[in-house]
Amino acid sequence: MTTGRLLVVDDDLAVRETFAEALRREGHSVRTAATAAAALDEVELWRPDAILLDYRMGLINGVGFLYRLRAHESVAHTPVAVITGHVDPEDTLAAECARLGAAIYFKPVSLEDVSAIARGLLTKTIQ
């Protein structure tokens, strides 16, 4: 199994810590951030291999984070999965995530799903 450095970004403490602990049990190095601004700082300092990102967060949402991430050449190609409970009847969120090179998954997700999502992202970093 491929392990890596993962950043979990979610403003919900319970979700953030549950995802992080599940990923740590699989041998990944994991850091967390509660806001897009804190996540951008972590990306600059720590250079994660992949990011699991919530969409709904205060001030800067997940898409706002993606635009900022993709604007930084040194980390622009970091694989990202948006994991959200946001319902979007027009599918505009999915289209925007795809345009920004991020996969999208909808909550609820199991911890097995989170692990599989992380493995898929890490596979992208190796290629």
Beta strands, then each sheet from edge to edge (+ up, - down):
strand 1: 5-9
strand 2: 29-33
strand 3: 50-53
strand 4: 80-84
strand 5: 102-106
sheet 1: 2+ 1+ 3+ 4+ 5+
end
